[in-house]
Amino acid sequence: MTDPADRLRAGSVSATDPAVERTLRRLELTVLRRLDGMLLGDHLGLLPGQGSEKAESREYAVGDDVRRMDWAVTARTTVPHVHDLIADRELETWALVDLTASTEFGTGTWQKRDLAIAATAAVGFLTARTGNRMGAIALTQAGPRAIPARPGRDGLRALLHTLITAPRGAHDRPRRRPDPAAATDLAAAVEGLLRPPRRRGLAVVVSDFLSTDLRWERPLRVLAARHQVLAIEIVDPLELTLPPVGPLPVVDAETGAFVEVPTSSRRLRERYAAAAVAHRSAVSLALRRVGADHLVLRTDSDWLVDIVRFASANRRGRGAGRRPPVGRTDQGGTAAPATSRAGTSRAGSR
C-alpha cells in the first residue's frame, strides 16, 4: 500500500486526505516545540517589530536607520538623535511562497517546496498572536493564487493546508524545445503583494531566486518602502556544485529545456561553481539594496537552527548594520545560477 506521505509528495492526494492533516500537525508541533524551546520569550518573531508611531528620541548609534533622524533634537543638542518607534499592537503578515516546478527538487532531507512551506509555517506560528493576521500568495506553475489573511492559528492552518495541497508542476514530461513563457515571473508575483494597498506590516518572500532575471528588485524596493521585508532563500547543495558522475541528462522543470551535462569535465564543474557564486552574490546584493532581511535555508541542514540563528541576530539589534545572509554556504555561494538551472531539475533519461 502506498504511504500517504509519499502520495502527498507526489501530488496525488486530495485536500481531504488524512495525510494533509497529519502533515500540518507534525509541522506545527515541530515549529512550536523546537523554536519555542530555543527562542526565549513569548513568540518574539523572526524580526523585531519596529512599528510606525514615533516615540522618544535617543542618541544615534551606528547602524540606526537615518530615515528616523530627529533633526529638531539634533539641532538643539548638536548631537545626532533618532526617533524610537512604538511597535504596532497588531501585525499583518503577507507571504509570497514560490511553489513552481523548480522547487520540486531536493537532494537533502527536504524538497525545496516542502522547506518553503515549512519556513512559511515558522513565520506564521511565531507571529500568530491575538489579533495578528497572515495571508499569502502562492506562486504556482499555473499562476499566482491569493489566500486571504485570517487571524489566529486556525487561519494559519487553513493557509498552510492550501499551500500543501497546491497543484504541482508537470515537469515529469520534459519537452525538447524550451517554453520561455513557462518560466516563473517572480517580479509580477511581488507586485501582487502591492495590490491592494495594505496596512504596514511584514512581507515575506520565500523563493529559490534561481532566475537571472532580477526584475523583482524594483517592486521589492517599493514593497520595502512601506513594509518590513524578509527574503527567505531556499537552496539545495546540488545547485552549488556538480558531482563528477559522468553524462547527466537534466531538464529545466519550468521551461522544459533539456541538456546532457558532461559532469566528468573538471573545467565545467569549476565554471558551474563560479557561476553559482556569482549569481547568488548578485541576489544577495539586490536584497541588500532594497533593504530586505535575508535568510538562507538549505535542504541538507537543520532549517530550524538556521532560523534560530537569524532570529537571535535580529534580537541582538541592528547596531552592526545590514548583515550577510544567515545560513551555511559552499564555496562562497548559496544557490545555483540560472545558467545552470537544469541542475535544479530532476535528472533522468530522455
Summary of the structure (lengths in Angstrom):
residues: 350
radius of gyration: 21.0
end to end distance: 29.1
largest distance: 76.8
contacts: 1126
relative contact order: 0.15
helix: 39%
strand: 21%
